Amino acid sequence: MKRCLYCNHSHADSAAECERCGMALPESEASSVNRKQRWFVLFWLALVVFCFVMFFALPR
């Protein structure tokens, strides 16, 4: 269930606007979790690539 950030009224997940105040409802929480997971995976992937490049690029 979505909650309006302005009037705190709960709505169904399919609703796009609040029935009470007419303001747009926030995105579902699942999309924000996916966004956080994507940044987490991207960070670790970049770190691994950086370490791999530095292992071969630094003089021995």
C-alpha positions in Angstrom: 0.0 0.0 0.0 1.2 3.5 -0.9 0.9 6.4 1.6 0.6 10.0 0.5 3.5 12.1 1.7 1.3 15.1 2.2 -1.8 13.9 4.0 -0.7 10.4 5.1 -3.7 8.7 3.5 -3.2 5.1 2.3 -4.0 4.0 -1.2 -3.8 0.9 -3.4 -0.5 0.2 -5.1 -2.1 0.9 -8.5 -3.1 4.5 -7.6 -1.1 7.3 -9.1 -2.7 10.2 -7.2 -4.0 10.8 -3.7 -7.8 10.7 -3.5 -7.9 13.3 -0.7 -5.4 16.0 -1.8 -4.7 15.1 -5.4 -0.9 15.0 -5.1 1.2 12.4 -6.9 2.0 9.3 -4.9 5.6 8.2 -4.5 7.0 5.2 -6.5 6.6 1.8 -5.0 9.2 0.7 -2.5 10.3 -2.2 -4.8 11.7 0.2 -7.4 13.8 2.1 -4.8 15.2 -1.2 -3.5 16.1 -2.3 -7.0 17.8 1.1 -7.5 19.8 0.6 -4.3 20.8 -2.9 -5.3 21.9 -1.7 -8.7 24.3 0.9 -7.2 25.6 -1.6 -4.7 26.5 -4.1 -7.5 27.9 -1.4 -9.7 30.1 -0.2 -6.9 31.6 -3.6 -6.2 32.0 -4.4 -9.9 33.9 -1.1 -10.3 36.1 -1.9 -7.3 36.9 -5.4 -8.6 37.8 -4.0 -12.0 39.9 -1.2 -10.5 41.9 -3.8 -8.3 42.4 -6.1 -11.4 43.7 -3.2 -13.5 46.0 -2.0 -10.7 47.4 -5.5 -10.1 48.6 -5.6 -13.7 49.4 -1.9 -14.3 51.6 -1.2 -11.3 55.3 -1.9 -11.8 56.7 -4.9 -10.0 
